Amino acid sequence: MNFGTVLITGCGGDIGLTLARIVREVGVAERLIGCDIDSDHGGPAFFDACELVPRADEAGYFAAIERIISNYNIDLIIPMSEAEIHQLHCAGRLEEVAGVPVLAANPLAVKIGLDKYATFERFAANGIPVPWTKIVGEDPPVSLPCILKPRRGQGSKGICLVGTPEEVDVLTRERANDLWQELLLPEEAEHTCGVFRSSKGETRIVVLHRQLKTGTTVAARVVDPSPFKNLLHDVADELSLRGAINVQLRVTAAGPRIFEINPRFSSTVGFRHKIGFQDFIWSLQDKCGADIAPYNPPKIGTRIFRVPEEVVRV
């Protein structure tokens, strides 16, 4: 399996750099091109070339991507940022751009996963356990304390704890159309779940009990996926999943509650790859119609840690 020349967007971010390392390690491309809205990053240490592009919501974004496709004879595009995936979906270009295939989850998974309120509505209506969620400016919080979070966006950006009616009043004026969401406790019971489903319907899952620092997973432990299996298969069914997604949940006194879906490769894609849950490679294999490599689940209790890495550019 070799894709020739591959373009990874968001090449200066942690996920783009992780995918670049995996591509180099596995050897699934002859050339690796990156692009980003910034040029001051470590990408050139991992890519054959890095191009500067406008923000995904700017008018020149698609023209810049098409220019890169033409200049480098790109064979596959792998979008990394949610902003880019959102624009590709809205433009009806999630499957291909200028005739070049795009590696992404299926459109329904992307549509639902990028909108946290749509995630809540769809899952709640179909019996999948989720925290209560209300739109700021339309309804008040059900109870306090609660979480305030953006309706769209990734990671911990814009998330805060709201504890008083006075805070609710201020934030209702400042954060209209964002979301109030139930505070799920305990905080230390947060899990990140990799879910992959092939075009032939084979579903694979891995569940990691994670430790967070400033919104980033810094360590994780593999847990028994059995208690989560039916729930995660229900999620895949509800999204008619094809490809890889990341499911975020907390295990509360009432059981697991799903609070977010990331319809993309997540920041733990490198963690998962190292322990054998290689959803990125499986997605590439599935994209080109190849058989999916066998999966040997990691040993329960396996620990993974994120460590810094220095990169020098001359």
N, C-alpha and C positions, 0 to 999 in steps of 0.2 A: 504494500500500500504506500503510494507516494503521490502527493498532491502537487508536485512541481513547485510553484511559487505561491506562498500563502501570505495573506494580509491579515494581521491582527491589529484591530483598532484599540485605542486606549493603551498603547504600548508602554507608557510610562508608569502605569498603575500596577498594583501588586498582582492582580489577576492576569493582566496581559503578560507581565514578566514571567509569572509562573507557567503559563501556557507555552511561552517561548522556550523555557528550559525543558519542558516535557517534549516539545517538538524536536529539539536538538537531541535529547536523550534517546528518543525512540526512532528518530530518523524518518519522519513522515513527510518531509519537505526538502527540496533541494535549495530553495532560497526562502528566507523569512523576512518579510517587509512589515514594518510597523508604522502607525500614524497616531498622532496625539495633538491635543490643542496647545500643548506646551513643548518646548524643545529642550528644557533644562532637566534632564532625567537620565537614568542609567540605561535606557533602552538600547543605545548603540553598542553596548557590551554584549547584547544577546541577539540583535537583529542585524541583517546585512545592510539595511538602510532604514532610516526613520524619517517620515515626512510630517510636516506641520499642516494641520487642517483646521478649518473653522469649527466652532461649537456645532453640535448636531442640530440645534434649533435655528441656526443662521442660514440665510438663503444660499450661501455658497458651499454648503456641506456636501451635497450630492455631486456637485461638479468637481469638487476636490477629490472625492473618492473615485469618481470615474476617470479623472486624470491619472491617479495612481494605478488604477486597473490597466489603463492603456500603456503607461510608461514602463510598467514592470511585467506586463503580460500575466496578471494575477489569475490563478486557477481556483482559489477558494478564499472567501472572506469570513473572518471570525470576529463578529462585533462583541465588544466587552462591556461597554458602559450601558447602563439602563437608558440613558438619554438617547443613545444611538439606536438601541433596540426599539425604543418607543417610536422614533422617527421612521425607522425602516418599516415597522408595523403600520403606522398611520399612512405611509406612502404606498402600501401594498408591495413592498420590496423585501419582505422578510425571507423569501425563498431565493431571490436572485437580484443582483444589481448589474445592469449592463451585460446581461447574459452569463454572469459569473455566479455560481451557487454560493449561498450564505449558510453557514452552520449555526443553527439556532433551534430552540424548542419550537413546537408547532404553534401556529397563530393563536389558537384559543388559550393555550397555556400562557402565552405572552400577554394577551389582552387582559386576562383575569389577574395574573401575577403582578403586573405593573400597577394595578389599581388596588390598593389595600382595602378600599370599601367594597369594590366588586368581589374581592376574595371573600370578605366577610359575608356578603349577601348570598353568594352562590353556595358557599359551604353551609351556612346556617340553614338555608332553604332545603338542603339535602342531607341533613343529619350529621354533618361533620362538625365536631366540637370546636368552637371558636370563642374568643372573648367577646363580650358585648362591645359594639363599636357604633359611634354616632358622629355625624358630620357637624363640625364646629359652625355655629351660626344658624343651624337648623334645629338642633336639639341640644339640651344641656347634658352633662355627664350623668350617667345612671347613678354613680356613687363616687365618693372621694375617699382616699386619693385615687387618681387614675393617671394614665399616660396621655400626653399630647404628642402626636406624630404627624408628619406630612402624609398626605394621601398618596403621593408618589415620591419616589426617591429610595435611596439605598443606605444600608448601614445605620449608624446612630445619628446621622445628621438631622438636626431639628427636633430631636426627641427630648422631652423633659417630663419631669414628675410634677403633677398639679395636685395641691393639697387643700386649698381653701377656696371658698366662694369668691373672695376678692380676686384671686388669681384667675378664676374662671371668667369673671367679668372682663378683666383686662385682655386675656387671651382670646376671648370671643371677638373682641374688636380687632385684634392684631393678626389673628390666624384663621380668619374665615375660610371655610372649605377644607381645612385640615381635619384631623380626626381625634376625637376623644376615644380612648380605648381602655378597657378593663386592665387594671394592674394585676398581672398574674404572679402569684407567689408560690413557692419561694424562688427568689432570683437565681439561686445557685442550681436550680433544676432545669436549666435551659439546655436544649438539645438541638443540634443541627443534623438534618437527615438528607443524605443524597438519595435521589430517586431517578432511576434511568429506565426508560421503556423503549425498546427497539421498534422498528417499523413492523416487525412480525409479532409484536405484543409481549415479548419477554420482558419481565419487570425485575429489576434488581434494586436492593435498598441497603444502605448502611446508616447506622445511627451513632452519632458521637455526642457524648456529654462534654460540653465545652466550657472553658474558662475564658471570660472576656476581660479585656482591658481597653478602655476608651473605645468600645464598640468593635474591637478586633479580637478574633479568636487567637489566643496566645498559647493555649494548650488544649488537648482533647483526649478523651478516653473512649475506646470502642465499647459499646454496651450491647447487650443481647437485643437483637432487632425483633424478636418474636412478639413482645407485647405491643409493638407499633406496626406490625406487618399489615393487619387488616385496614388500619387507619390510612396508612400510606398508599396501599393499593386503591382504597376508595378515592383518595386525592387524585391519583393517576387516572382512574376511571372518569372522575368528574371533569378533568381537564382534557380528556381524550389524548393523553400525553404521548408524544413522540419526541424523544430526546432526553435531555438532562435538566433537572430543576433541583432547587434546594428548598427544603421545608423547615421552617423555624417553629419550634414549639417549646412549651414549658409543661412539666409534669406537676400538676396541682393536686390538692387533696381530692378534687373531683375527677382526676384523670388528666390525660394530656389535652392541651388546648393549642391549636395551631394559630399563630398570630401573624404569620407572614409567609409568602411564597416568593422566592427569587427565581424568575424564569430564565436563568442564565447559569453559566459556570460561576461558582461562588468563590470567596476568598479561601475556602478550605479545599479547593480542587487539588492543590499540591499535597495536602494532608492525605486526602483520599487516594490519590495516585500511588503514594509511597506504601500504603497498606493493601494495595491490590484492587481497590474499588476505582477502576480507571475509566470513569464515565466520559472523560474527554476523548480518550482513544476509542472507546466503544462508539461514541457519536460519529467520529471520523470513519470508522469501519462501516457503520450503518449508512452513512451518507453516500459512500461509494458502492453500496450493495454487497460488501464483503460479509463473511460470517463474523459474528461477534466472538471475540476471544473468550475462553472459559473464565469463570470467576470462582476463585477460592476465597470465601469470606475470611477476614482477618480474625485472629484469636481475640475473644472477648477479654477486655482488660488492657489491651494494647494501648500504650500511651504515645502521643505525638506532641511535639513542642515546636513552636515557631522561634527561630533564632535569627539574629541579624546577619546580613552578608554585605561585605564591603565591595564596591565596584569603583574602579578607577577609569576615568576617561582622559585621554590625552588630546 
